[in-house]
Amino acid sequence: MGFTIGGIREIRSSSRRRARSTDIAAVAEYTGLWGWDVVPGARAVRAGSGRTDCSCGAADCPSPGAHPLAFAAELTAGAGWETAAAAWAETPGAALLLPVGRSFDILDVPEAAGRNALGRLERMGLPLGPAAVTPTGRALFFVAPGAAKELPDLLYRMGWDDAALDLRSLGPGDHITAPPSDLGGHGPMRWLRPPTPATTDRPPQARLVVGTLAYVCHRAVA
């Protein structure tokens, strides 16, 4: 089954072939170098009157361009260039999605607070994982699996449970759109702190970063 946009098969122009090569390279990097699974995802489609539709074709799609394609096969960690190329040939134009809750969980905060926290954490010399920023103004911190389950208790033990914090977690069953893919028609995802072998193999425990993230989020609200 081919991936369609607005019911019309994607035109295979040279520019689109180059774009797909970039996607394939990113997929091969994520699976081969960083050991992450990758899922082909839907794309947002600009429609009339400023409306954004989803390439999945569902008129009432709750998250246009930001969910896995139901018919597409997942690429598991270790897949190389040829496997990635074959998968994306079946779903040309698909977004790159990373399943959360396997190699990492995500702590999600406003971008300004995330940049502030990242500077503080780096000055403290704490081990950190990758961090991404969304075109909608959020910062996503990669932490060890289990953070989503632990977050309420961590905030309670640190005294932040009753504070007004724009801090949430993503865990098993969630997906994030990965750079360089577009997020729901808003623009491309970008790395705030790119992945490296040291940061992807053992992302930090949430307890090491939650206190700083909570502090900067609270300070921003105050």
Helices and strands as residue ranges (DSSP letters): E 4-5, E 8-9, H 14-28, I 29-33, E 39-41, E 44-46, G 48-50, E 52-54, H 81-90, E 95-99, E 105-110, H 111-124, E 131-133, E 138-143, H 147-157, E 168-170, E 175-177, E 190-193, H 197-201, G 206-208, H 210-221
